[in-house]
């Protein structure tokens, strides 16, 4: 649904697994889309038989970690080198891999918007709007709708939280 009106860049995970550096090949089309004012999606999806082949060759955990590491490096590059300030991270494990590797000092949690989604503004050296979306939850238009909503200020009192959480003392 998102790809009907926006750029979707699919990363060939087999090439990443073979050690090929595909970061530049993902950043270049992303730059063109961003310059044109277009939203983009970057995915490491593959047909099930290809995923199974890679998992058989390298191991399930290695394939997952490689995809997460690639997307983490790409997110960091897009934020810190390309000035991206609105980011949707889809996949619970993917979000769990990317968010802890960002230099977030605190975050402001946004309003509840439905099962499997969470919005926040992460404070780093600058604010970045994030939406974390778990796997298969959310409507067909969830990406476009959330990116549009991220352009408007939140009208609900925010919940402030320090990141990373401080150890509790007793």
C-alpha positions as CSV (number, residue, x, y, z in Angstrom):
1,X,0.0,0.0,0.0
2,X,2.8,2.5,1.0
3,X,4.7,1.7,-2.2
4,X,1.9,2.8,-4.5
5,X,2.7,6.5,-3.8
6,X,6.2,6.3,-2.3
7,X,9.6,4.9,-2.9
8,X,10.3,1.4,-1.5
9,X,14.0,0.3,-1.5
10,X,14.4,-3.4,-1.0
11,X,17.8,-4.5,0.2
12,X,19.1,-7.9,-1.1
13,X,20.0,-9.5,2.1
14,X,21.8,-12.3,0.3
15,X,24.3,-9.7,-1.0
16,X,24.7,-8.2,2.5
17,X,25.3,-11.7,3.9
18,X,28.0,-12.2,1.4
19,X,29.8,-9.1,2.7
20,X,28.8,-6.6,0.1
21,X,28.5,-3.1,1.4
22,X,25.0,-2.0,0.2
23,X,24.7,1.1,2.5
24,X,25.6,3.5,-0.3
25,X,23.2,1.8,-2.8
26,X,20.4,2.3,-0.2
27,X,21.3,5.9,0.6
28,X,21.5,7.2,-3.0
29,X,17.9,6.4,-4.0
30,X,16.8,7.6,-0.5
31,X,18.5,10.9,-1.1
32,X,16.7,11.3,-4.4
33,X,13.3,10.6,-2.9
34,X,13.9,12.8,0.1
35,X,15.0,15.7,-2.2
36,X,11.7,15.3,-4.1
37,X,9.8,15.5,-0.8
38,X,8.8,11.9,-1.0
39,X,8.6,9.4,1.9
40,X,10.6,6.2,1.5
41,X,10.6,2.7,3.0
42,X,13.7,0.6,3.2
43,X,13.1,-3.1,3.7
44,X,15.2,-6.3,3.9
45,X,12.2,-8.5,2.9
46,X,12.7,-11.6,0.6
47,X,10.5,-14.5,-0.5
48,X,10.1,-17.2,2.1
49,X,12.2,-19.7,0.2
50,X,15.1,-17.2,0.0
51,X,14.9,-16.5,3.7
52,X,14.9,-20.2,4.5
53,X,17.9,-20.7,2.1
54,X,19.9,-17.9,3.9
55,X,18.9,-19.2,7.3
56,X,20.1,-22.7,6.3
57,X,23.4,-21.4,5.1
58,X,24.2,-18.9,7.8
59,X,21.9,-19.7,10.7
60,X,18.7,-18.0,11.7
61,X,20.2,-15.8,14.3
62,X,23.1,-14.6,12.1
63,X,20.7,-13.7,9.3
64,X,18.4,-11.8,11.7
65,X,21.3,-10.0,13.4
66,X,22.8,-9.1,10.0
67,X,19.6,-7.5,8.8
68,X,19.2,-5.6,12.1
69,X,22.8,-4.4,12.0
70,X,22.4,-3.2,8.4
71,X,19.1,-1.3,9.2
72,X,20.7,0.2,12.3
73,X,23.7,1.5,10.3
74,X,21.3,2.8,7.7
75,X,19.0,4.5,10.2
76,X,22.1,6.2,11.9
77,X,23.3,7.4,8.5
78,X,20.0,8.7,7.4
79,X,19.5,10.6,10.7
80,X,23.0,11.9,11.3
81,X,24.3,12.4,7.7
82,X,21.0,13.0,5.8
83,X,19.0,15.0,8.3
84,X,16.0,12.6,8.5
85,X,13.8,13.7,11.4
86,X,10.8,11.4,11.0
87,X,11.3,7.6,11.1
88,X,9.0,4.6,11.3
89,X,10.7,1.4,12.4
90,X,8.6,-1.6,11.6
91,X,9.2,-4.9,13.3
92,X,9.5,-5.4,17.0
93,X,13.0,-7.0,16.8
94,X,14.2,-4.4,14.4
95,X,13.0,-1.6,16.6
96,X,14.6,-3.4,19.6
97,X,17.9,-3.4,17.7
98,X,17.9,0.1,16.3
99,X,16.6,2.3,19.2
100,X,19.2,1.3,21.8
101,X,22.0,2.2,19.4
102,X,20.8,5.7,18.9
103,X,22.2,8.4,21.3
104,X,18.8,9.1,22.9
105,X,19.0,11.1,26.1
106,X,15.3,11.1,26.8
107,X,12.1,10.7,24.9
108,X,8.5,12.0,25.0
109,X,6.0,9.3,24.4
110,X,3.1,10.2,22.1
111,X,-0.5,9.4,22.3
112,X,-1.8,5.8,22.0
113,X,-2.7,5.2,18.3
114,X,-3.6,1.6,18.2
115,X,-2.4,-1.9,18.9
116,X,1.2,-2.6,17.9
117,X,2.3,1.0,17.5
118,X,4.1,3.5,19.7
119,X,5.1,7.0,18.9
120,X,7.7,9.2,20.6
121,X,10.0,12.1,20.0
122,X,13.5,11.1,20.9
123,X,15.9,13.7,22.1
124,X,19.4,13.2,20.7
125,X,21.5,16.2,19.8
126,X,18.2,17.2,18.1
127,X,14.6,15.8,18.2
128,X,13.6,12.9,16.0
129,X,10.0,11.7,15.7
130,X,9.9,7.9,15.9
131,X,7.1,5.4,15.4
132,X,7.8,1.9,16.4
133,X,5.5,-0.7,14.8
134,X,5.4,-4.3,15.7
135,X,5.2,-6.9,12.9
136,X,1.8,-7.5,11.4
137,X,-0.3,-5.1,13.4
138,X,-1.8,-1.9,12.0
139,X,-3.9,-1.0,9.0
140,X,-2.8,-0.9,5.4
141,X,-2.2,2.8,5.5
142,X,-0.4,2.8,8.9
143,X,3.0,4.1,7.5
144,X,1.5,7.0,5.4
145,X,-0.9,8.0,8.1
146,X,1.7,8.1,10.9
147,X,4.2,10.0,8.7
148,X,1.5,12.6,8.0
149,X,0.6,12.8,11.7
150,X,4.2,13.3,12.6
151,X,4.1,16.7,10.8
152,X,1.5,18.0,13.3
153,X,2.2,18.8,17.0
154,X,0.9,16.4,19.6
155,X,-2.1,17.8,21.5
156,X,-1.9,15.3,24.4
157,X,0.2,16.0,27.5
158,X,3.4,14.0,26.9
159,X,4.9,11.4,29.2
160,X,8.6,12.1,29.8
161,X,11.0,9.3,30.3
162,X,14.8,9.2,30.7
163,X,16.7,7.0,28.3
164,X,18.4,4.8,29.0
165,X,16.4,4.1,32.2
166,X,18.3,5.0,35.4
167,X,18.8,2.2,37.9
168,X,16.3,2.4,40.7
169,X,17.7,2.8,44.2
170,X,16.0,1.4,47.2
